[in-house]
Amino acid sequence: MPVSTLPSLARALSINVESLIGEKTTPGKRGPAPQIQQKIEQLTRLPKAKQKLVMDMLDGVLAQASR
């Protein structure tokens, strides 16, 4: 997955980039739920075109939800 997609994916999942990549910013802070982490890992194994499709869909759903 290109590094440039990490901020968009983090926003789509309502987490920060550090949590997305597994870096802890503060001790004791919880990262994403295990199910979300599994989905992210599955997403990284998809071809780039399918990753973009998923990201576009997430962006669309989240844009509608924020209205």
C-alpha positions in Angstrom: 0.0 0.0 0.0 1.4 3.4 -0.9 2.3 5.5 2.2 0.3 8.4 0.7 -2.9 6.4 1.2 -2.4 6.0 5.0 -3.8 9.4 6.0 -7.0 8.8 4.0 -7.4 5.2 5.3 -6.8 6.4 8.9 -9.5 9.1 8.5 -11.9 6.6 7.0 -11.4 4.3 10.0 -11.5 7.3 12.5 -8.1 6.5 13.9 -4.7 8.2 13.6 -1.9 7.0 11.3 0.2 5.9 14.2 -2.5 3.5 15.3 -3.0 2.3 11.8 0.6 1.3 11.4 0.9 0.0 15.0 2.9 2.7 16.5 1.9 3.8 20.0 1.8 7.5 20.6 1.0 7.3 24.3 1.4 4.5 26.8 -1.8 2.6 27.4 -3.6 4.1 24.4 -5.8 1.5 22.6 -5.4 1.0 18.9 -8.0 -0.1 16.4 -10.3 -3.0 17.2 -8.8 -6.4 16.1 -11.5 -6.8 13.5 -10.6 -3.4 11.9 -6.9 -4.4 12.0 -7.7 -7.6 10.2 -9.6 -5.8 7.5 -6.7 -3.3 7.0 -4.3 -6.2 6.6 -6.6 -7.8 4.1 -6.8 -4.5 2.2 -3.0 -4.2 2.0 -2.9 -7.6 0.2 -5.3 -6.5 -2.5 -4.1 -5.2 -5.9 -3.6 -1.5 -6.0 -6.6 -0.9 -8.2 -8.9 -2.7 -5.7 -7.3 -0.8 -2.8 -8.2 2.4 -4.5 -11.8 1.2 -5.1 -12.2 0.4 -1.4 -10.7 3.7 -0.4 -13.0 5.6 -2.7 -16.0 3.7 -1.3 -15.0 4.5 2.3 -14.4 8.1 1.4 -17.9 8.3 -0.1 -19.6 6.6 2.8 -17.8 8.8 5.3 -18.6 12.0 3.4 -22.3 11.1 3.4 -22.2 10.3 7.1 -20.6 13.7 8.0 -23.4 15.6 6.3 
